[in-house]
Amino acid sequence: TSHDMDTTLSMTNSSRFQVSEFILMGFPGIHEWQHWLSLPLALLYILALAANILILITIQHEPSLHQPMYRLLGVLAIVDIGLATTIMPKILAILWFDAKAISLPECFAQIYAIHSFMGMESGIFLCMAVDRYVAISYPLQYPAIVTEAFVIKATLSMVLRNGLLTIPVPVLAAQRHYCSRNEIDHCLCSNLGVTSLACDDITINRFYQLALVWVMVGSDMGLVFASYALIIRSVLRLNSAEATSKALSTCSSHLILILFFYTAVIVVSVTQLAGRKVPVIPALFNVLHNVMPPAFNPMVYALRTQELRMGSQKVLGLGANVSRK
């Protein structure tokens, strides 16, 4: 066809030929049986969607849950849905329909979305840590400090922070020149996976990503752990055993999630920087790191918080007898 001839002509005419799309190869090293992974991944994704939507409906439905702490959980649920949906449909398309091609703009958009949502998740954890710190250390002033307006401002500032600071990542990736290789040995567009295919120098891309992760996630992580250290200090000063156990049970569920999230962030960034050839473990871990928090956040919170548990049972129609009592 004339189109094919044009392409070959343009290739011979210019040595600065730019690839038109990337090919996502799926999980490196296990291409023969990677379709078996699609079932557990699809189930995780469905679980994440269902659980987060249930949390959103419950918070909307139950007037008793119209409080800042639950509003933040609602924001977390939206971020979780966004994070999982950024990567899962494409991964399932690769595993089921062999739809491996992805256009450059789509790929850069995916890089942007993953980074933004990760930053949002981290930011919401920080907001929740501050919320619990104020609630436990200054219970009397709490309603005046943490208001609906506070939640809206905190959420907006997180959206702005991540939305703006993340822009250079895909922009810098798009400025690279992709001249020959276009096969990404992964099932999602990661910044380093894509830029490592470039024919020119990618030092700035690696540097900015590293700086972004450490500045954003690092500062959040430091502040989160500082908040919990202060919370634990306040809790230990409480004289009543009941108050202590209640405070610790709320915080322990937060800490489980937060530890999982930050450990995963650190492991993923270290393996990505270390592994030039991405073996299957970091690749699979990278995917799980984008799907596990969305699937498990709602469970940890809903199961640990009685009000949410009751509310979601009511929404599902299981709690008719509970509410009558």
N, C-alpha and C positions, 0 to 999 in steps of 0.2 A: 504493500500500500504506500501511497505517497507520504502518509504520516510517518511511517517507519523510515522512509528514505530521508525525510527532513531531519529526523532525529540523528540518523547516522551522519548526515552532512554537517549538522550543527556540532556533532561530536568531533568530526575531523577538523572543521573550521576553527573551533576554539578549544584550546586545551583547558580553559576554565569552565568546563562543562559542569553544570549543577544538577545533582540528582533531583528527580521530581517527586519521589516519595520514599518513605522508609519502609522496610519490611520487619515486622516484629516476629522474631523466630519462635517465641514462646519460651518455655523453660529450658535453659541450656543443659545439654547432656542427657535429657530424658525425653527427646522428641517422640520416640516410638510409643511410649505409654503415657504421655502427658495428658491425653484426653480423659484418663481415669481421674485426674485431679479435678476435672470440671464439676463432678457431682458434689464433693464436699465444699468446693468454692461456691457453687451455686446455692447450696443450702445455707452456707454462712451469709451470703448476700441477702437471700430472702429473709433469713432470721434478722439481720441487721435492719432491713427496711421495715419489716412487720413490727419489731420491738420498738423502733424509734417512732414510727407513726402512732403506735399505741400510746407511747408516752406523751406525744404531742396532743393527741385527742383527750387523754386523761387530764392533762394539765388545763386544757381549754374547758373541759366539761365541769370540773370540780371547783366550785368557788373557793373551797378551803386551800386549794393549791395555787391560788393567785398571789403568791408571795415571791419575793426576789430570788430566794434559793431555787425554787422550782422554775422560775422564768429562765434562770441560767441553765438549768437542766434542759429546758426546751430549746434554748439556743444550741446547746451541745448536741441535741438530737438532730437539729437541722444540719449542723456542720457534719455530723456523722453520716447522714444520708448523702450529703454532697460528696464527701470523701469516698465513700464506697461506690457511688454511682460514677465518679470520675474514672475509675479503673475497671470495675467488674464487668459491665456490659461488653467492653472491648475484649477483655481476657476470655470471656465465654464465647464471643464471636470467633476468636482465634482457635479456641479448643474445639468448638463444635462445627463451625462452618469454614475453618481454614482461612478466615478473612484477615490475612496477615498484613496487608498493605495499609499504610496510614499516611495521609498527606502531611507535608511539612507543617502547615499552619495548625492542623489538628494536633500534631505531636507537640508543638510548642505550647498550644493551649492546655494540653494535658499536663505538661511540666508546670505551667503556671498554676493550674487548679490544685495539683497535688501539694505544691509548696504553700499556697495560700491556706488551704484547709488544714494542713499540718500546723501552720502557725496559729490559725484560729483555735484549733483544739488545745494547743499549748496555752494560748491566751485565756481561754475559758477556764482551764484548770486553775490559772492564776486568780481569776476573778472569784472562783468558788473558794479558793483557799483564803482570800481576803474576807469574803463573806462569812465563812466559818470562824475566822479569827475574831472579827468584830462581834459576831453572835456569842462566842464563848467568853471572850475577854471583857467585852463591854455590853452585857445583855440589856442594860437599861437604856443605853443610848442607841442600841442597834436599830430600832424602827426609824429613828430620825436620820441615821447615817445611811443605811442601805435601803433606799427607797426604789420605787419603780424607775424614777428618773436616773438614779445611780446605775441601775442595770442597763438602761438604754444607752447612757453615756459610755459605760464600760464596753458594751458590745460594739457600739459605733467606733470607738477608738481602736478596738481590736481589728475590726473590719478594715479601717483605714490603714492601720499599721501594716497589716499583712498584705492588703491589696496593693499598697504603694511600694513597700520594700521588696516585694517579690517581682515587680515588673522587670527589673534588670536581668533576672535569670533567663526568661525566654527571649528577651530582646538580645542579650549577649549571645545566646545560643543561635539565634536566627542570623546574627552577623557573621558567624563562622562560614567557611566555604566547604561545602560537601561535594567533593569532586568524583569519588569513585565508589567507596564502600557505602552501602545503604542498609546493610542487614544488622539490626539491633538484636543481640543475643539475650533478649528479655521479652516479657509479655506486656511491659508498659514503658512509656517514654520517660526514662529518668534523665535528669540533666547530664550527668556524667556519662551515662550510656550513649546518649545521642552525640554529645560534643566530642567523645573519643573517636567518632567516625570522621571528624573534620580533617581537612588536609592542612589546615594552618594551626597556629599556636593556640592552645586552649588554657594557658596559665591563668588568664583573667577570669575565665569561667569557673575553674576550680577554686580560685581564690575567693571570688564573690560568694559562691555557694557555701564554702566553709565558713566565711565571715558571717553570712546570713544565719546559718544554722546555729553557730555558737553565740552570736549576739542576741538573736531573738529567743531561741529555745534555751540557750544558756542562762540568759538573764531571768527568763520565766522560771526556769528550774531552780535557780538560786533563791528567788523570791518565794516560790512555792514552799521549798523546804524550810526557809526561814519562818514563814507563816506557821507551818505545822510545828516547828520547834517551839515557837511562842505559845501556840495552842496547848501543846502538851505541858508546857510550864504552867500555864494558867490552870489547866485541868488538875494538875497535881496539887495545886493550892486549894482547890475546892474541898470543903470538908465532908460533903455528903458523898457516900459511895455510889448512890443511885445517879447523881448528877455526873459523876466521873465516868461511870460505865456508859451512860447515854452519850456523853460527848465523845468518848473514845470510839463507840460503835459507829457514830456518824463519820468520824474522821478516818477510821480504819478503811471503810469502803472507798473513800476518796483516795487514800494512799495506795491501795491495791492497784487501782487504775493508773494513778499517776506514775507509780514505779514501773508498771508494765510499759506505759507510753514512752517514758524517758529512756528506759533501758533500750527499748526498741530503736528509738531515734539514734542513740549513741552507736548501737551495734550496726545499724544500717549505714550510718555515715562512715564508720571505720572500715567496714567491709567494702564499701564502694570505693573508698580512697585506696585501700590496700589491694583489692583484687582487680588487676588489669583484665585478666580473663575472668569473667564473672561465672563462677561455678553455680550449681543449682541451689545450694543452700542459701546464699545471700539473696538470690533472685526470689526464691519461694518466701523467704523471710520478709523481703521487701513487700511482697503482695499481702502476706498475712498481716503485716504491720499496718497496711491500709484498710484491712477488712476486719481484723480482730477487735480493735477498739470499738468501731461502730456496732459490732455484734454483741460485745460484752458490756459496754458502758451501761446500756439500759438495764441489763439484768442485774449488775452489781448495785446500781442505784435503786431500781424498783424493788429488788428483793430486800435491800437493807433499810429502805425507808417505808415505814408502815403506811403512812398516808398515801403514798404513791401505789403501794401494793393494793390497798383497799380500793382506791380510785380506779385502778386498771381492772380489777375484778368486776367492779360495778359496770364499767364501760363494756366489758365482755359479756355482761349479763350473768356472771357467776355469783355476783354478790347480792342478789335480791334479798336473800334471807339475812345477810350480814346487816344490810341497811335497815331492815325491819326491827331488828332487836333493839 
